[in-house]
Amino acid sequence: MEADPATVVDDLLAARHSCRGFLDKLVPQDVLEQLLTMAQQSPSWCNSQPWQLVITRGPATDRLRAALRDHSGDSDGPDFPFPEQYTGVYQQRRRECGWQLYESLGIAKDDREASRRQTLKNFEFFDAPQVAIVTTTETLGVYGAVDCGVYVGNFLLAARSLGLDTVPQAAIAMYSAFLRNYFELPADRKVVCGISFGYSDEQHPVNGFRTSRAPIDEVATVYGE
Ligand SMILES: Cc1cc2nc3c(=O)[nH]c(=O)nc-3n(C[C@H](O)[C@H](O)[C@H](O)COP(=O)(O)O)c2cc1C
């Protein structure tokens, strides 16, 4: 019997979560190609498909990790400005997921040093053997970045359908100029975010929590007749 499409999508959406501890296990080349082929179906304004990715695997990821380690401390600033502040409900949600993260690792709320160390794991790609750096073209502006966001969402779901786990990372965009230079990207390629991906370390406590979502009546207003 054919699977109900809504159930398939719902199961994938429910199963995806941000993974922050990966196994040292490479995604096979053919699985990577399948993932990219699936994500490539993403829609974009005027079908412009502004996303481009540089992906490192295995030793290339290790070299990038080491290069970022040597460079870090010198943030060049992101290409797209980070949120100025989180207030009200956004601040609450940000705090809730931050506390869940630290609690999973046994980091006390006031332990700045331990939370800083955890934040720095972003730049080690949480030990993932693969990372994708997603860029857009400057000329398409905000909507080019929106198209990339749609692409990233589909990449995450397609990855889950292939048994892979992922974490999108705006943090990596703190080193946009460094990454452009490192990968010899043209000046008009703007870094949107990274995606570390691979196979989840299920035993790692950081992968043991799930974030909540607001009820739909807080996000959608439907007008009928
Ligand atoms: C655009 C974007 C940027 C993100 N940047 C980071 C990041 O830099 N580091 C990180 O650990 N998680 C990052 N996340 C993951 C979010 O924290 C996560 O999606 C959110 O807390 C919801 O949890 P879930 O993905 O497990 O459902 C990012 C997510 C998105 C969509």
The ligand as an SDF file (V2000), in Angstrom:
LIG
                    3D

 31 33  0  0  0  0  0  0  0  0999 V2000
   18.6100   30.1240   10.1260 C   0  0  0  0  0  0  0  0  0  0  0  0
   18.9660   29.2890   11.3400 C   0  0  0  0  0  0  0  0  0  0  0  0
   20.1470   29.5240   11.9930 C   0  0  0  0  0  0  0  0  0  0  0  0
   20.5300   28.7420   13.0900 C   0  0  0  0  0  0  0  0  0  0  0  0
   21.7510   28.9440   13.6660 N   0  0  0  0  0  0  0  0  0  0  0  0
   22.1530   28.1080   14.6530 C   0  0  0  0  0  0  0  0  0  0  0  0
   23.4760   28.2090   15.1500 C   0  0  0  0  0  0  0  0  0  0  0  0
   24.2730   29.0450   14.7360 O   0  0  0  0  0  0  0  0  0  0  0  0
   23.8640   27.3090   16.1080 N   0  0  0  0  0  0  0  0  0  0  0  0
   23.0120   26.3490   16.5790 C   0  0  0  0  0  0  0  0  0  0  0  0
   23.4250   25.5550   17.4400 O   0  0  0  0  0  0  0  0  0  0  0  0
   21.7280   26.2310   16.1250 N   0  0  0  0  0  0  0  0  0  0  0  0
   21.3000   27.0780   15.1550 C   0  0  0  0  0  0  0  0  0  0  0  0
   20.0430   26.9460   14.6290 N   0  0  0  0  0  0  0  0  0  0  0  0
   19.1590   25.8920   15.1380 C   0  0  0  0  0  0  0  0  0  0  0  0
   18.0320   26.4750   15.9980 C   0  0  0  0  0  0  0  0  0  0  0  0
   18.5270   26.8120   17.2750 O   0  0  0  0  0  0  0  0  0  0  0  0
   16.9150   25.4310   16.0790 C   0  0  0  0  0  0  0  0  0  0  0  0
   16.4060   25.2070   14.7870 O   0  0  0  0  0  0  0  0  0  0  0  0
   15.7590   25.8620   16.9860 C   0  0  0  0  0  0  0  0  0  0  0  0
   16.1640   26.0060   18.3150 O   0  0  0  0  0  0  0  0  0  0  0  0
   14.6160   24.8400   16.9210 C   0  0  0  0  0  0  0  0  0  0  0  0
   15.0990   23.5710   17.3210 O   0  0  0  0  0  0  0  0  0  0  0  0
   15.0680   22.2990   16.3560 P   0  0  0  0  0  0  0  0  0  0  0  0
   15.8410   22.6470   15.1100 O   0  0  0  0  0  0  0  0  0  0  0  0
   15.7410   21.2170   17.1440 O   0  0  0  0  0  0  0  0  0  0  0  0
   13.6440   22.0120   16.0250 O   0  0  0  0  0  0  0  0  0  0  0  0
   19.6460   27.7330   13.5560 C   0  0  0  0  0  0  0  0  0  0  0  0
   18.4370   27.5200   12.8920 C   0  0  0  0  0  0  0  0  0  0  0  0
   18.1030   28.2750   11.7940 C   0  0  0  0  0  0  0  0  0  0  0  0
   16.8090   27.9760   11.0680 C   0  0  0  0  0  0  0  0  0  0  0  0
  1  2  1  0
  2  3  1  0
  2 30  2  0
  3  4  2  0
  4  5  1  0
  4 28  1  0
  5  6  2  0
  6  7  1  0
  6 13  1  0
  7  8  2  0
  7  9  1  0
  9 10  1  0
 10 11  2  0
 10 12  1  0
 12 13  2  0
 13 14  1  0
 14 15  1  0
 14 28  1  0
 15 16  1  0
 16 17  1  0
 16 18  1  0
 18 19  1  0
 18 20  1  0
 20 21  1  0
 20 22  1  0
 22 23  1  0
 23 24  1  0
 24 25  2  0
 24 26  1  0
 24 27  1  0
 28 29  2  0
 29 30  1  0
 30 31  1  0
M  END
$$$$
